[in-house]
């Protein structure tokens, strides 16, 4: 009986060895002070999927708008494990969820003005067939007074039935610039 399943076990073991993905730094801040200003940060996932977070734009109520851009190659699919984008205390619990303002989808080789507007977080992001990559841009608002420093927590991704964490992007208030910025 054992002999019958040995080739299958060997095949699964060899298949697992083919996944040589090693995540980059999962927490953006490299020091507890997080004093270095960053203009943006990109995180690579398997299957050539990238996630980029932008510096925040100030909102009139003291909150911020953050854009997140997912690039998904043609024919590749990625699924969110949650639909919540959150900010939290540094390496601490979530404080609030984002308000999703707009989600845009477009092929990167099409005209920039040819954009689909999606009303809610898609269950599945797919690379469309007319471009090498499909861009999903999320405009997120975090309203109200924010802490001096916070983490931006994105949902993990499921790619080819495997769960992958996404980088925690870090932000703080820069007194010298009188604004929030991305930091490392």
N, CA, C and O of each residue as an XYZ file, in Angstrom:
736
protein
N       0.820     -1.183      0.000
C       0.000      0.000      0.000
C       0.875      1.262      0.000
O       0.612      2.192     -0.763
N       1.906      1.302      0.842
C       2.797      2.449      0.919
C       3.493      2.686     -0.415
O       3.688      3.833     -0.820
N       3.860      1.634     -1.085
C       4.571      1.716     -2.353
C       3.738      2.464     -3.396
O       4.305      3.162     -4.237
N       2.450      2.339     -3.365
C       1.573      2.965     -4.327
C       1.614      4.496     -4.205
O       1.499      5.190     -5.215
N       1.775      5.026     -3.003
C       1.753      6.466     -2.797
C       3.136      7.103     -2.819
O       3.233      8.331     -2.818
N       4.181      6.338     -2.838
C       5.534      6.880     -2.830
C       5.809      7.774     -4.034
O       6.346      8.864     -3.839
N       5.479      7.389     -5.263
C       5.737      8.290     -6.389
C       4.985      9.619     -6.255
O       5.520     10.667     -6.618
N       3.766      9.586     -5.744
C       3.010     10.815     -5.555
C       3.684     11.704     -4.512
O       3.792     12.914     -4.710
N       4.132     11.124     -3.418
C       4.823     11.900     -2.375
C       6.102     12.509     -2.925
O       6.419     13.661     -2.626
N       6.840     11.750     -3.725
C       8.072     12.259     -4.326
C       7.766     13.405     -5.276
O       8.467     14.417     -5.271
N       6.730     13.261     -6.088
C       6.342     14.306     -7.021
C       5.966     15.585     -6.286
O       6.368     16.672     -6.699
N       5.198     15.475     -5.199
C       4.813     16.649     -4.421
C       6.024     17.312     -3.772
O       6.103     18.538     -3.704
N       6.950     16.511     -3.303
C       8.166     17.052     -2.699
C       8.984     17.813     -3.729
O       9.472     18.908     -3.448
N       9.138     17.248     -4.915
C       9.899     17.923     -5.967
C       9.200     19.188     -6.435
O       9.857     20.190     -6.716
N       7.883     19.155     -6.521
C       7.129     20.338     -6.930
C       7.316     21.457     -5.914
O       7.441     22.621     -6.296
N       7.338     21.128     -4.642
C       7.531     22.133     -3.600
C       8.912     22.757     -3.685
O       9.083     23.930     -3.352
N       9.895     21.990     -4.125
C      11.252     22.520     -4.251
C      11.344     23.541     -5.370
O      12.239     24.386     -5.354
N      10.435     23.485     -6.347
C      10.456     24.415     -7.467
C      10.023     25.813     -7.078
O      10.292     26.756     -7.822
N       9.371     25.984     -5.957
C       8.941     27.294     -5.509
C      10.079     27.924     -4.713
O      10.191     27.728     -3.503
N      10.908     28.672     -5.402
C      12.073     29.262     -4.742
C      11.818     30.708     -4.310
O      12.764     31.458     -4.067
N      10.558     31.097     -4.215
C      10.223     32.450     -3.796
C      10.644     32.688     -2.353
O      10.287     31.926     -1.455
N      11.388     33.729     -2.150
C      11.778     34.175     -0.817
C      11.323     35.621     -0.685
O      11.821     36.478     -1.415
N      10.391     35.925      0.224
C       9.900     37.304      0.321
C      11.007     38.257      0.733
O      11.902     37.928      1.512
N      10.904     39.448      0.176
C      11.813     40.512      0.588
C      11.436     40.917      2.003
O      10.586     40.288      2.633
N      12.047     41.929      2.477
C      11.776     42.454      3.812
C      10.268     42.681      3.989
O       9.672     43.492      3.280
N       9.659     41.966      4.932
C       8.209     42.048      5.136
C       7.783     43.275      5.942
O       6.620     43.675      5.881
N       8.696     43.874      6.690
C       8.380     45.080      7.448
C       9.289     46.180      6.926
O      10.513     46.071      7.007
N       8.696     47.234      6.392
C       9.479     48.255      5.691
C      10.475     48.993      6.582
O      11.608     49.232      6.165
N      10.075     49.356      7.795
C      10.953     50.136      8.662
C      12.170     49.314      9.056
O      12.045     48.177      9.511
N      13.339     49.896      8.879
C      14.572     49.184      9.235
C      15.106     49.614     10.598
O      15.982     48.957     11.162
N      14.575     50.719     11.128
C      14.953     51.164     12.468
C      13.682     51.481     13.254
O      12.652     51.784     12.652
N      13.732     51.417     14.573
C      12.542     51.751     15.374
C      12.076     53.198     15.168
O      10.886     53.487     15.286
N      13.002     54.098     14.864
C      12.647     55.511     14.690
C      11.991     55.777     13.346
O      11.192     56.705     13.224
N      12.315     54.970     12.324
C      11.732     55.108     10.984
C      11.898     56.549     10.483
O      10.915     57.202     10.131
N      13.125     57.036     10.452
C      13.369     58.445     10.160
C      13.677     58.765      8.696
O      13.674     59.936      8.317
N      13.941     57.756      7.869
C      14.311     58.023      6.478
C      13.057     58.140      5.606
O      12.237     57.223      5.554
N      12.922     59.278      4.923
C      11.800     59.533      4.015
C      11.925     58.628      2.800
O      13.017     58.467      2.255
N      10.816     58.035      2.372
C      10.786     57.194      1.168
C       9.736     57.746      0.209
O       8.665     58.183      0.631
N      10.052     57.721     -1.082
C       9.107     58.210     -2.093
C       8.124     57.149     -2.550
O       7.219     57.443     -3.330
N       8.280     55.944     -2.087
C       7.403     54.838     -2.456
C       8.123     53.542     -2.154
O       9.319     53.543     -1.860
N       7.408     52.445     -2.226
C       8.018     51.153     -1.940
C       7.276     50.076     -2.715
O       6.046     50.055     -2.752
N       8.045     49.180     -3.335
C       7.468     48.084     -4.112
C       7.874     46.757     -3.487
O       9.018     46.561     -3.077
N       6.903     45.855     -3.426
C       7.110     44.521     -2.868
C       6.789     43.504     -3.943
O       5.764     43.608     -4.617
N       7.665     42.514     -4.110
C       7.483     41.482     -5.133
C       6.872     40.229     -4.532
O       7.280     39.754     -3.473
N       5.874     39.708     -5.249
C       5.224     38.449     -4.904
C       5.563     37.424     -5.978
O       6.132     37.788     -7.007
N       5.230     36.152     -5.767
C       5.468     35.149     -6.807
C       4.701     35.485     -8.095
O       3.784     36.306     -8.090
N       5.090     34.846     -9.174
C       4.444     34.989    -10.484
C       4.590     36.399    -11.059
O       3.775     36.820    -11.879
N       5.625     37.131    -10.631
C       5.892     38.486    -11.130
C       4.837     39.517    -10.748
O       4.705     40.539    -11.422
N       4.100     39.273     -9.702
C       3.126     40.247     -9.203
C       3.881     41.225     -8.305
O       4.704     40.816     -7.486
N       3.599     42.516     -8.463
C       4.207     43.514     -7.580
C       3.115     44.340     -6.908
O       2.026     44.529     -7.449
N       3.443     44.825     -5.710
C       2.562     45.688     -4.933
C       3.369     46.928     -4.584
O       4.438     46.832     -3.982
N       2.855     48.092     -4.961
C       3.534     49.353     -4.679
C       2.623     50.237     -3.839
O       1.456     50.432     -4.179
N       3.150     50.769     -2.749
C       2.425     51.745     -1.933
C       3.076     53.101     -2.150
O       4.292     53.198     -2.312
N       2.260     54.145     -2.153
C       2.755     55.493     -2.418
C       2.854     56.293     -1.126
O       2.278     55.911     -0.107
N       3.585     57.400     -1.170
C       3.541     58.325     -0.035
C       2.105     58.838      0.116
O       1.362     58.874     -0.864
N       1.711     59.229      1.311
C       0.333     59.675      1.507
C       0.111     61.105      1.033
O       1.034     61.920      1.013
N      -1.122     61.391      0.656
C      -1.552     62.757      0.372
C      -2.438     63.183      1.533
O      -3.309     62.427      1.963
N      -2.217     64.391      2.039
C      -2.981     64.883      3.183
C      -4.433     65.141      2.800
O      -4.718     65.638      1.711
N      -5.347     64.800      3.703
C      -6.771     65.111      3.557
C      -7.094     66.295      4.464
O      -6.417     66.493      5.473
N      -8.112     67.085      4.129
C      -8.446     68.273      4.940
C      -8.749     67.981      6.404
O      -8.530     68.840      7.258
N      -9.255     66.770      6.715
C      -9.621     66.448      8.105
C      -8.442     65.946      8.932
O      -8.618     65.576     10.093
N      -7.226     65.928      8.343
C      -6.050     65.445      9.059
C      -5.669     64.029      8.699
O      -4.603     63.555      9.091
N      -6.516     63.350      7.964
C      -6.218     61.994      7.525
C      -5.350     61.994      6.279
O      -4.801     63.024      5.889
N      -5.234     60.837      5.665
C      -4.403     60.716      4.465
C      -5.081     59.836      3.409
O      -5.940     59.008      3.711
N      -4.661     60.048      2.170
C      -5.015     59.154      1.075
C      -3.748     58.411      0.687
O      -2.698     59.022      0.487
N      -3.848     57.098      0.583
C      -2.728     56.267      0.145
C      -3.200     55.482     -1.069
O      -4.310     54.949     -1.088
N      -2.348     55.419     -2.072
C      -2.631     54.617     -3.256
C      -1.806     53.348     -3.205
O      -0.632     53.367     -2.836
N      -2.436     52.242     -3.581
C      -1.744     50.955     -3.680
C      -1.941     50.460     -5.105
O      -3.057     50.452     -5.626
N      -0.845     50.050     -5.724
C      -0.897     49.601     -7.112
C      -0.415     48.160     -7.189
O       0.707     47.841     -6.796
N      -1.275     47.307     -7.699
C      -0.937     45.910     -7.948
C      -0.715     45.758     -9.448
O      -1.552     46.193    -10.239
N       0.391     45.152     -9.849
C       0.625     44.809    -11.250
C       0.560     43.293    -11.366
O       1.322     42.574    -10.719
N      -0.367     42.815    -12.207
C      -0.594     41.389    -12.373
C      -0.300     41.019    -13.829
O      -0.924     41.572    -14.734
N       0.636     40.095    -14.075
C       0.970     39.711    -15.443
C      -0.191     39.006    -16.156
O      -1.085     38.442    -15.527
N      -0.144     39.060    -17.463
C      -1.146     38.400    -18.293
C      -1.274     36.932    -17.904
O      -0.272     36.228    -17.777
N      -2.510     36.475    -17.717
C      -2.774     35.073    -17.422
C      -2.577     34.660    -15.975
O      -2.846     33.510    -15.628
N      -2.115     35.565    -15.119
C      -1.876     35.246    -13.707
C      -3.085     35.694    -12.888
O      -3.726     36.695    -13.210
N      -3.387     34.955    -11.839
C      -4.500     35.300    -10.949
C      -4.003     35.406     -9.517
O      -3.131     34.650     -9.088
N      -4.570     36.352     -8.787
C      -4.250     36.533     -7.372
C      -5.538     36.853     -6.634
O      -6.399     37.575     -7.137
N      -5.654     36.307     -5.441
C      -6.866     36.465     -4.648
C      -6.505     37.080     -3.303
O      -5.505     36.702     -2.694
N      -7.316     38.028     -2.838
C      -7.126     38.604     -1.514
C      -7.622     37.606     -0.466
O      -8.620     36.919     -0.685
N      -6.934     37.524      0.660
C      -7.406     36.683      1.759
C      -8.376     37.455      2.650
O      -9.041     36.872      3.506
N      -8.452     38.760      2.444
C      -9.367     39.641      3.175
C      -9.623     40.837      2.270
O      -8.864     41.080      1.332
N     -10.654     41.562      2.535
C     -10.932     42.765      1.738
C     -10.640     44.031      2.528
O     -11.041     45.120      2.117
N      -9.952     43.905      3.650
C      -9.693     45.043      4.531
C      -8.262     45.544      4.375
O      -7.305     44.776      4.467
N      -8.137     46.838      4.140
C      -6.858     47.537      4.162
C      -6.885     48.367      5.437
O      -7.823     49.134      5.654
N      -5.870     48.225      6.282
C      -5.924     48.822      7.614
C      -4.656     49.605      7.921
O      -3.618     49.419      7.287
N      -4.767     50.485      8.909
C      -3.572     51.048      9.522
C      -3.580     50.593     10.971
O      -4.628     50.341     11.565
N      -2.368     50.495     11.521
C      -2.241     50.027     12.888
C      -1.083     50.698     13.585
O      -0.266     51.375     12.961
N      -1.024     50.500     14.883
C       0.112     50.966     15.664
C       1.351     50.224     15.175
O       1.234     49.081     14.733
N       2.532     50.833     15.238
C       3.742     50.144     14.769
C       3.881     48.756     15.393
O       3.953     48.607     16.613
N       3.916     47.755     14.532
C       4.010     46.351     14.926
C       2.944     45.996     15.971
O       3.143     45.125     16.817
N       1.816     46.692     15.887
C       0.740     46.486     16.853
C      -0.586     46.183     16.191
O      -0.640     45.846     15.008
N      -1.659     46.303     16.959
C      -2.985     45.943     16.445
C      -3.514     46.983     15.451
O      -3.099     48.142     15.485
N      -4.425     46.571     14.573
C      -5.053     47.515     13.646
C      -5.838     48.582     14.404
O      -6.430     48.312     15.449
N      -5.831     49.802     13.858
C      -6.552     50.911     14.474
C      -7.823     51.264     13.707
O      -8.852     51.577     14.306
N      -7.742     51.210     12.374
C      -8.892     51.580     11.558
C      -8.783     50.974     10.167
O      -7.690     50.658      9.697
N      -9.928     50.816      9.517
C      -9.974     50.324      8.139
C      -9.999     51.495      7.170
O     -10.446     52.591      7.507
N      -9.520     51.249      5.983
C      -9.555     52.254      4.929
C     -10.953     52.375      4.357
O     -11.719     51.413      4.315
N     -11.262     53.588      3.917
C     -12.443     53.796      3.092
C     -11.942     53.699      1.646
O     -11.040     54.434      1.244
N     -12.527     52.797      0.884
C     -12.104     52.641     -0.510
C     -12.828     53.690     -1.333
O     -14.055     53.686     -1.433
N     -12.042     54.596     -1.927
C     -12.614     55.683     -2.711
C     -12.880     55.201     -4.133
O     -13.994     55.349     -4.635
N     -11.884     54.634     -4.780
C     -12.011     54.129     -6.149
C     -11.007     53.004     -6.355
O      -9.952     52.957     -5.722
N     -11.363     52.110     -7.248
C     -10.435     51.080     -7.714
C     -10.437     51.159     -9.231
O     -11.483     51.052     -9.872
N      -9.263     51.345     -9.791
C      -9.117     51.442    -11.240
C      -8.396     50.208    -11.758
O      -7.502     49.670    -11.104
N      -8.802     49.769    -12.947
C      -8.118     48.644    -13.589
C      -7.873     49.016    -15.044
O      -8.760     49.507    -15.742
N      -6.622     48.763    -15.485
C      -6.312     49.017    -16.888
C      -5.112     48.184    -17.312
O      -4.250     47.852    -16.499
N      -5.072     47.858    -18.578
C      -3.899     47.218    -19.144
C      -2.799     48.251    -19.277
O      -3.066     49.390    -19.660
N      -1.583     47.879    -18.972
C      -0.490     48.857    -18.990
C      -0.086     49.266    -20.396
O       0.596     50.277    -20.567
N      -0.488     48.510    -21.402
C      -0.127     48.878    -22.771
C      -1.248     49.599    -23.498
O      -1.099     49.965    -24.664
N      -2.374     49.807    -22.816
C      -3.472     50.554    -23.414
C      -3.306     52.036    -23.151
O      -2.394     52.458    -22.438
N      -4.192     52.816    -23.731
C      -4.158     54.255    -23.482
C      -4.519     54.506    -22.021
O      -5.439     53.875    -21.501
N      -3.813     55.419    -21.349
C      -4.060     55.660    -19.918
C      -5.500     56.048    -19.597
O      -5.981     55.776    -18.497
N      -6.188     56.676    -20.537
C      -7.559     57.095    -20.255
C      -8.568     55.950    -20.385
O      -9.739     56.120    -20.048
N      -8.126     54.796    -20.866
C      -9.010     53.634    -20.966
C      -8.920     52.822    -19.680
O      -8.092     51.920    -19.552
N      -9.789     53.161    -18.730
C      -9.722     52.596    -17.389
C     -11.095     52.060    -17.009
O     -12.118     52.686    -17.287
N     -11.105     50.892    -16.369
C     -12.331     50.371    -15.766
C     -12.357     50.825    -14.319
O     -11.344     50.754    -13.623
N     -13.511     51.290    -13.863
C     -13.672     51.644    -12.455
C     -14.444     50.508    -11.796
O     -15.538     50.149    -12.232
N     -13.863     49.952    -10.747
C     -14.458     48.833    -10.022
C     -15.034     49.383     -8.720
O     -14.384     50.178     -8.040
N     -16.229     48.970     -8.375
C     -16.924     49.524     -7.213
C     -16.470     48.957     -5.874
O     -16.557     49.644     -4.856
N     -15.987     47.714     -5.856
C     -15.572     47.111     -4.593
C     -14.345     46.232     -4.814
O     -14.004     45.898     -5.949
N     -13.693     45.866     -3.726
C     -12.479     45.057     -3.816
C     -12.807     43.755     -4.560
O     -13.694     43.008     -4.146
N     -12.097     43.490     -5.648
C     -12.395     42.260     -6.394
C     -11.983     41.021     -5.606
O     -10.999     41.032     -4.868
N     -12.748     39.969     -5.779
C     -12.409     38.707     -5.140
C     -11.132     38.155     -5.761
O     -10.296     37.568     -5.074
N     -10.994     38.352     -7.070
C      -9.868     37.799     -7.813
C      -9.335     38.855     -8.762
O     -10.101     39.451     -9.519
N      -8.034     39.093     -8.734
C      -7.408     39.984     -9.711
C      -6.763     39.103    -10.774
O      -6.055     38.149    -10.452
N      -7.008     39.425    -12.035
C      -6.433     38.645    -13.129
C      -5.747     39.579    -14.103
O      -6.148     40.729    -14.277
N      -4.704     39.062    -14.737
C      -4.046     39.796    -15.801
C      -4.853     39.633    -17.079
O      -5.077     38.511    -17.533
N      -5.296     40.752    -17.667
C      -6.100     40.672    -18.881
C      -5.221     40.339    -20.076
O      -4.014     40.581    -20.046
N      -5.812     39.789    -21.121
C      -5.057     39.273    -22.255
C      -4.520     40.293    -23.222
O      -3.721     39.936    -24.087
N      -4.919     41.556    -23.123
C      -4.486     42.549    -24.108
C      -3.210     43.287    -23.714
O      -2.692     44.075    -24.506
N      -2.695     43.052    -22.522
C      -1.476     43.714    -22.048
C      -0.589     42.714    -21.327
O      -1.059     41.696    -20.819
N       0.696     43.020    -21.292
C       1.606     42.159    -20.536
C       1.291     42.200    -19.047
O       1.458     41.205    -18.342
N       0.831     43.368    -18.567
C       0.462     43.538    -17.162
C      -0.856     44.283    -17.060
O      -1.187     45.113    -17.906
N      -1.604     43.973    -16.008
C      -2.822     44.712    -15.677
C      -2.569     45.424    -14.362
O      -2.112     44.825    -13.388
N      -2.876     46.716    -14.353
C      -2.684     47.530    -13.152
C      -4.024     47.667    -12.420
O      -5.039     48.027    -13.016
N      -4.002     47.376    -11.129
C      -5.132     47.627    -10.241
C      -4.674     48.707     -9.272
O      -3.756     48.486     -8.481
N      -5.310     49.875     -9.331
C      -4.936     50.993     -8.457
C      -6.062     51.240     -7.462
O      -7.202     51.501     -7.845
N      -5.720     51.153     -6.172
C      -6.680     51.367     -5.088
C      -6.419     52.740     -4.481
O      -5.308     53.012     -4.026
N      -7.429     53.607     -4.467
C      -7.353     54.889     -3.750
C      -8.042     54.693     -2.416
O      -9.242     54.427     -2.359
N      -7.278     54.825     -1.342
C      -7.778     54.539      0.006
C      -7.680     55.785      0.879
O      -6.669     56.486      0.858
N      -8.730     56.056      1.643
C      -8.717     57.164      2.598
C      -8.726     56.627      4.020
O      -9.477     55.714      4.364
N      -7.868     57.225      4.830
C      -7.877     57.016      6.279
C      -8.204     58.375      6.878
O      -7.368     59.279      6.877
N      -9.407     58.514      7.382
C      -9.891     59.825      7.816
C      -9.641     60.075      9.292
O      -9.481     59.151     10.089
N      -9.612     61.383      9.631
C      -9.478     61.789     11.018
C      -8.037     61.884     11.471
O      -7.101     61.698     10.694
N      -7.889     62.175     12.737
C      -6.543     62.334     13.310
C      -5.825     60.991     13.335
O      -6.375     59.981     13.776
N      -4.602     61.001     12.859
C      -3.788     59.788     12.811
C      -2.674     59.868     13.845
O      -2.282     60.959     14.259
N      -2.166     58.717     14.258
C      -1.025     58.742     15.195
C       0.232     59.270     14.499
O       0.290     59.321     13.270
N       1.225     59.656     15.278
C       2.492     60.161     14.730
C       3.147     59.158     13.784
O       3.777     59.543     12.799
N       2.994     57.879     14.086
C       3.572     56.837     13.255
C       2.573     55.692     13.163
O       1.899     55.360     14.138
N       2.487     55.090     11.972
C       1.560     53.974     11.807
C       2.043     53.024     10.721
O       2.856     53.376      9.867
N       1.515     51.815     10.785
C       1.779     50.785      9.778
C       0.571     50.682      8.857
O      -0.573     50.823      9.288
N       0.845     50.438      7.591
C      -0.192     50.222      6.594
C      -0.213     48.728      6.302
O       0.745     48.176      5.762
N      -1.309     48.086      6.664
C      -1.442     46.627      6.599
C      -2.325     46.234      5.423
O      -3.502     46.593      5.372
N      -1.757     45.501      4.486
C      -2.492     45.026      3.321
C      -2.864     43.568      3.508
O      -2.167     42.840      4.216
N      -3.950     43.127      2.886
C      -4.318     41.714      3.010
C      -3.286     40.817      2.326
O      -2.676     41.202      1.328
N      -3.103     39.638      2.868
C      -2.224     38.650      2.238
C      -2.855     38.244      0.903
O      -4.043     38.466      0.668
N      -2.036     37.647      0.040
C      -2.509     37.223     -1.282
C      -2.449     35.712     -1.395
O      -1.567     35.062     -0.833
N      -3.397     35.169     -2.128
C      -3.394     33.750     -2.434
C      -3.093     33.623     -3.926
O      -3.844     34.105     -4.773
N      -1.974     32.962     -4.223
C      -1.514     32.784     -5.603
C      -1.255     31.302     -5.800
O      -0.497     30.688     -5.049
N      -1.885     30.734     -6.809
C      -1.770     29.294     -7.071
C      -1.992     28.473     -5.801
O      -1.224     27.560     -5.495
N      -3.044     28.808     -5.077
C      -3.459     28.110     -3.856
C      -2.465     28.193     -2.705
O      -2.594     27.445     -1.735
N      -1.493     29.065     -2.783
C      -0.551     29.297     -1.686
C      -0.792     30.693     -1.129
O      -1.044     31.631     -1.885
N      -0.717     30.831      0.178
C      -0.923     32.121      0.848
C       0.425     32.815      1.035
O       1.386     32.208      1.509
N       0.483     34.103      0.654
C       1.713     34.875      0.775
C       1.436     36.187      1.502
O       0.501     36.904      1.146
N       2.238     36.508      2.514
C       2.081     37.803      3.182
C       2.589     38.920      2.272
O       3.410     38.696      1.383
N       2.085     40.115      2.514
C       2.511     41.300      1.778
C       3.215     42.215      2.767
O       2.889     42.220      3.954
N       4.166     42.979      2.288
C       4.925     43.894      3.150
C       4.002     44.807      3.950
O       2.963     45.248      3.458
N       4.394     45.080      5.176
C       3.766     46.121      5.984
C       4.523     47.403      5.684
O       5.712     47.518      5.982
N       3.828     48.365      5.093
C       4.439     49.648      4.742
C       4.347     50.574      5.951
O       3.364     50.536      6.691
N       5.369     51.406      6.151
C       5.444     52.227      7.359
C       5.410     53.718      7.021
O       5.978     54.161      6.022
N       4.729     54.478      7.880
C       4.516     55.913      7.683
C       4.698     56.642      9.007
O       4.526     56.070     10.083
N       5.051     57.919      8.899
C       5.152     58.750     10.095
C       4.981     60.207      9.719
O       5.039     60.577      8.546
N       4.770     61.022     10.731
C       4.679     62.466     10.529
C       6.094     63.028     10.575
O       6.835     62.800     11.532
N       6.463     63.772      9.517
C       7.774     64.414      9.452
C       7.587     65.888      9.805
O       7.047     66.664      9.017
N       8.038     66.255     10.986
C       7.867     67.626     11.486
C       8.511     68.644     10.548
O       7.931     69.700     10.297
N       9.707     68.343     10.025
C      10.404     69.291      9.157
C       9.654     69.538      7.848
O       9.819     70.602      7.252
N       8.847     68.606      7.389
C       8.073     68.757      6.151
C       6.608     69.103      6.430
O       5.854     69.432      5.515
N       6.217     69.025      7.700
C       4.838     69.308      8.131
C       3.815     68.435      7.401
O       2.737     68.891      7.017
N       4.193     67.153      7.220
C       3.284     66.230      6.556
C       3.655     64.785      6.885
O       4.759     64.495      7.346
N       2.709     63.897      6.635
C       2.986     62.463      6.762
C       3.763     62.011      5.543
O       3.595     62.538      4.443
N       4.629     61.010      5.763
C       5.391     60.435      4.663
C       5.677     58.976      4.940
O       5.543     58.494      6.065
N       6.073     58.289      3.889
C       6.493     56.902      4.018
C       7.896     56.905      4.594
O       8.711     57.756      4.238
N       8.189     55.958      5.486
C       9.500     55.967      6.138
C      10.106     54.576      6.217
O       9.404     53.567      6.144
N      11.427     54.545      6.368
C      12.117     53.256      6.583
C      13.192     53.428      7.636
O      13.890     52.470      7.968
